[in-house]
Amino acid sequence: MTRTFLSLSVAVGVALAPAFPAPAFAQDAAAADVTFTKDIAPILQRSCQKCHRPDSLAPISLIDYEEVRPWARAMKQRTALRDKPGVMPPWFIERDIGIQGFKNDPSLSEDEILKIATWADNGAPRGDPADMPPPVAFIDVDEWEIGEPDLIVSSPSVTVQAEQPDWWGSLGEVQTAQGEDRYVAAVEYKEVTESRGAGGRDTVGSLFVFHHATMGVVDPDASPEEQDRARLGGWPVHEVGRNADFFNPEAGRLMPAGATVVFNNNHLHANGAETAAHLDVGFKFHPRGYEPTLREQGVQWAIVDIDLEAMDAEQELESYFVVPDNLKMTIFEPHMHAPGVRMCLEAIWGRTREMLNCAGYDHGWVRVYTYQDDTAPLLPKGTILRLVGYFNNSPSNPNVPDPRNWSGDGQRSVDQMFINLARGIYLTDEQFAEEIVARREKLGLEPGDMVVGCPLCGLYEEEQAETDASE
């Protein structure tokens, strides 16, 4: 027996828009009641102030009313973009398609977007000072999102002239002082400016010279072939705007004793001022004695034969990947370049087709979307993953420097990429069955119930046997 299920037929982890708007009189009453202290400040504290505070990277502070009030109209405009380039906060997962359960999701609900718009349209009133929530204690800008690292490895320093061509290449290898094998729970990059000359652009981008960097960890006891493979990378990459990486708790990554960290592929970009800088890579370890039970690895595929026409706002590319074994996908990470505006990931298993996710794309903000434990796609061996990229190479895309030019694949930002930098855990049949049972119990699924990203969750043993036979 084979069943076909629509990706929006299940409510678990999927957001559905309200069917009817509130009556006009109710909206008028709500508008008069929206104030900064009661309604807007809590939103800013949760989703904005991590960056928008004094001495942080954001160009403005959004802590108190006097700071926020002049930006009310801009806040309305930026938040109303939702998943489109330029949205604030920068989170691009589309709410009406596919899985919605992600870790560290700062995005605003429709109700919160409406509150900000209503507040701005109503004159941005302060409200009762007694309604103001207590200030949030954030970590210092120089502190680490992963907590104080157990190991910090610094790349070799580089000096980038105020105006020079982009550069790609290896920065070399760094021997660690790691005296024992440890398993890594999280990793985070920080670009450290050592010196900066006069000049430069008045933008956040002028603070950095590393566009991206990749890293490999080489075990001194590994075979020469294994060491060569490790030098190619395989660890999370650094990109401007990218958040820290937290590995699955059951799938820590090994940092061997005496390991060498290889900074093998780096892209440097002039920022308008002579700048000397390096990367600090922080590693947070699991406690001693920890042993992983699973192995997380890259689930990545791409198109390298890219052909984007000039002056065309609606172009699409597709790429396919056949899952070689049972897979729990832990991360969805679209990667494109300046013309990229959207990427969708579809899973095809038998006659079942589900859109797992669609996300807008803004080349100024590289986002890593880590699925929650009970929403991570559980995909059986043989699932076909279809990746669709949407490109706007026209004057309507402000990220494109000159849309009059044809564009193909390459390393520069003015060249193109179309990659899913996903990660996941390949599972044995027994492990996969255990994950299916745990997902059913967690979500309270009955036979026939379906959930996006888990085509077998609603098929119990008798149905599964019939499905396998028919396929």
N, C-alpha and C positions, 0 to 999 in steps of 0.2 A: 504494500500500500504506500502510495506517495502522496504527500500533501504539499500544497503551495501556500505560503503565508506571506502576507503583506507586512512590510517593515513597520507600518504605523498601526498595526492591529493590536498591539500590546502596549499597555500603559506603563509597564515596569521600566523605569529609567528613561522614559520618553516623554517629552513635554508636549502637551496639546494646548493650543490656544483656546481661550474662552470663546464660546459660541456666540454670545450676545454681549454688546456693550451695556454698561450701566445706564439707567435713564438719565436724561439731561439734568433733571433737578438734583439727582444724587451726585452727579459730577460737579455741579455748581457748589453744592454744600461741601464736598470734599476739597474743592479748590480753595475755599476760604479757610480751610483748616490746615493746609500744608505749610509748615514753617521750617526754618533752618534748624532750630534747636531740637524740635521733636522728630522731624522726618528726614532731613537732609544730612545732618551731622552723623547719624549712625551709618548711613550708606557710605559716606566718605571715609569714616573710620575703618570700615570693613574692607572696602575695595579700592581706595584711592590714596590714603595717607601713607601707606608703606613707601611710596615714591614721592608723593607731593607733600613734602615737609622741608623745613629748613636744612640746608647743607646736604640735601639728597640730589639725585640725578635729575629729577623733574624740574622744569624751568619755573614753576610757580608752587607756592605752598598753599594747601587747602586745609588748614587746621582750624582757624577761628573765623567768625562771621565777617570781620573786616577784610580778611584775605579772600574769602570765597565770593562775597557779594558782587565784585566787579566781573566775575567770570560766569555768572548765572546763565547768560544766553549761550556762551560757548559750551558750558556743561550740557545744556539741553541739546545743542547741535551734535556734540560728539557722542553722547550716550544714545541718541536716536539712530546712530549708524548701525547699532546692534553688532552684526558680524562682518560689517564691511570695513575696508581699509580706512584707518583713521579713528576707529572707535576707541573710546575710553570707558572702562579700563580695557587694555589690549588683550581681548579674548575673543576668538573668532568662530567658535563652534556654533553651528546653526541650530537653533532651539527647536525647530519644527521637524527635524529629520534625525532619526536614528538615536543612538545611545546618548544619554545626557549625564551620566554619573561619572564625574572626573574628580580627582584629588586636586586640592588647592585651586578651586575654581573661583575667581574673583568677579565673575560677570554679574550683571544686574538682572533682576527679574523684570517682567513687563510692568508690574506694579511700581517698581522702583524707578524705571525709566519714565513712567507717567508722572510720578511724584515730582521728579526733577523738572520736567517740562511744565507741570502745573505751577510749581513754585516760581520758576523763572517768568512765566506769563503773568503771574499774579503780583509781580513787583518784588519777588525774592524777600518776603518778610522774615524778620529775625525770629519772632516768637517769644515765648516765656523763657527767660534765662534759667528758671528752675527745671526746665525740660532738657537742658543740655546734658548729654552723657559725660561721664568723667573721661579725661583724656586717656588715650591708649599709649602704653609704654612700648615703643618700638625698639628693636635692636639698633645700635649705631650703624651708620652707613658703611663703616669699614668692617663691621662684624660679618660673620658668615651665616648664610641661610641654613646651612646644615648643622650649625653649632660649631664650637671650636674644633678644628680638624685635629686628628691624631697624627697626621703627616701632611706637610706642605712641601711640594716640589716646585721650584722656581725654574722657569725656562731661561735660556740665555737671553741677555738683553739685546734689543734692537734699537737703532736710531733711524727714524724716518724723516726725511727732509720735508720742509713745508709744502713744496710742490715737487712731486716725482711720480713716475708711473707706478701702478700697482705691481706688487712683487709676490711671487709664490715660491715656496721652497721649504727645505728642512732647516730648522734651527739647531739641530744636533741632538745629542743624547745627554741625559743627566743621571748619574749614579746616585741611587738613594742610600740612606743610612739605615734602611730597614733591616733589623737584625733577626727577624722571625717571620714566618708566614702569618699573615692576617687576612681576614675577609672584609671587603669594603662594603659598607651599607649605603654610602652616598658619596657623591663627588661634585665639586663646584669649582668653577674658574673665576678668577678675578684679574682684570688687567690693572697693572700697577704702573702709574706714570712716575718715572724717575726724574725727568726734567722736561720743561716745555718752554719754547721760545715765545717771542712776541707774535701777535697776529692770530689768525685762525678764525673760523666761522663761529657765529653766535648760535650754535645749535648743540643739542646733546651729542650728536655724532662727532663733533669736533673734539670731544674728550678722549676719543679712542683712535688707535691706529691698527689694532687687530680686527680685521673683518671676520675671520674665523681661524680656528686651529684644530687639528686632530692630534690624537695622542695614542701611543701604544705602550704596553708594559711588557718588558722582556724578562723572562725567567732565566737566570744564569745557568740553571741545571737542565734546561730544555734542549732538545736536539737542534742542530743548526737550521733544519727545515722549519721547526716550530718557532724558532726565534725570528726567522725571516718573515713568517706570517704575522707574528705579533708586532713587528715593526710597522706593518701596514696600518695599524689602528685597532678598531674594534671596541674602543671605549667611547663614552659620550664625548661629543665635540663641543668646542666653544664657538659661540656666535653672539654678536651684539644683541642684547635684549633677551637672551635665552635664560631660562630659570635653571636652578640646580637640579641634579638628577638623583633620585632616591630609588635604589634597586628594590625589587621584590624581596620582602623579608626572608623568604626561603631560598633566595638565589643570590647570595652575596658573591662578589667578584674577588678572586684571589689576588693579593699583593704579595708576591713571593719575597722571601728574605733575599737581600742583595739585588733587588730588581733594578732594572734600568728603565727610565721613562724616556720615550722617544717622541720628540716634537717633530713629526715627520712631514706634515703638510700644513703650511701656514700661508695666510693671505694678508698682506700688509697694505694699508691704504693711507695716503697722505691726508692730513686733517687741516692743512693751512698754517701750521706752526711746527717748527722743528721739534720733534718729540722723541725722547728716549723712554722705552717702556719694556716691561716683560710680563709674563703670565705667572700667577701663582695658582697652583692646582691643589685644592684641599681635599683630603681623603678622610672620611669618617669611618672608623672600624666598628665591626661587631665586637661584642665582648670576647675575650679569650675563651677558647673551648667551643665556640660556635662552629658548626659544620653545615654547609648548605645541603638541602635535600633536592633542589632543583637548579637548573642552569638557564639563566636568561641570556639571550643573544640577539643579534640583529636580525630583523626580518625585513630586508631592504631590497628594493628593486627600482629601476629607473629607465628612462628613455634617454639615449645619448644622441640620437639622430633627430634633433629639434629643428623645425623650420617654421619660424613665425614671420608672417607677412607684415609689411609696413602698413601703418594707418588702418589697422583692423582691430576693432574693439571686442570682437566675439570669435575667439579661436579656441579650439579644444584639442587636447592630446589624450590618448589612452595608453595604459600599460597594464600587463597582466602578470600574475604570479600564482603558480600552483603550490599550495601548501604541501610540503613533502611528508609531513607527519602531523599527528594531532597537535594542535597549537592553542595555547592561551596567550592572546595578544595583550601585552601590558601597556604599550605606548603607541599612539598615533602621532606622527610628526611630519606634516607636510613641509617640503622644501622646494622652493621655486626661486626665481629672481624677479627683477623689477616689474615685468609685465604680468606676473602671476597674481591672480585675484581670488582664486577659489580652487579647492581640491575636494573631491569626493571619493570615498572608499566603499566599494560594494563587495559583498560576499555571495558567491554562487555555489550552492551545494545541491546536486541533483536538480530538481525542479524548483528549489527554493532560492529566491533572490531577495537579499536584504541590503538596504543601504545602511551600512554601519554608522557612517558619519559624513557630514559635509562641513567644511570649515572655510571661511574667508581667509584671504592671505594678504598680508601687508609686509613688504620686504624690509620695512624698518623695525619689525617686531617678529622675532622667531619664537614661536610657542611650542612647548612640549606638552602634549595632552596625555596625562597618565590616568588610565582607567581606574575606577574604584574596584575593590576586590570582587564585588558581586555584580559588576557590569562588564568586566573585561571579556571580550569575545572568546568563546570556546568553539573552535573551528575544527571539524574532523578532517583527517587526512584526505587530500584530494580536493578540498575546497579551492575554488578559483577566486582570487582577489583581483578585482578590477579597479584600477586607479584612473580617475578622470581629472584632468587639469584644465582650468579655464584661464585664458590669457587676454589681456587688454593692451595691445601695442598701439595705442592711439593717444591723441592729445588729452583725452578725458582722464587718463591715468597720470597723476602728478609724479609717480615714482619713475616714469620712463624719461630719460634725458632727451632723447630725440626719436620719436616714433616714426620719423620718415625713413628710418633704416630697417632693412631686413635684419633678422636676428637668429642666430643659431646657438648650438650648445657651446659651453666653454666655462672657464673659471671666473672671469670677470663678472662684476655685477651687471654690466651692460650685455654680457652673454647670458645664456639661459641654462637652467636646470629644471628637472622634473623628477623628483625623488620622493619616495616615502621612506623616511628614516625610522621606521617602526622598530620596536623590540618585542620579544615575546619569549615564551617558555615552551619548548617542545616536550610532549608528554607521551609516556607509554600508554598502551590501551588501558591498563589497569589504573594508572594515574588519571587518565582522561575520564574514565568511568566514575572515579571518586569525585572529581571536580563536578561532573554533571549532577551526581546525587547531592553534593553539598549545595550546589546552586538551586536545585529544586527545593531543598529543605529551607534554605535561606529565604527564598522568595515565596514559599508556600504554593508551588505550582502543582496542579493536578494534571492527570493525563489529558492531552489535547491542548493544554495551555502552552503558549509560545512566548518567547522573549527575544527581542532583537539581539543578534550576536550569538545565539546559542540554538542552532537548528535542531539539536537532539534533545533539548531540555524537556520538550513536551511529548517526546516519543518514548514510551516505556518498552519493556523487553519484547513483548509480542509484536508491537508495531514496528520496532526497530528491525526485528528479524524479517518481517515482510518487506520493509523498505530496502534492506540490504539485498534481498532476493530479487526485487524488481529492478534494482540498479545494476 
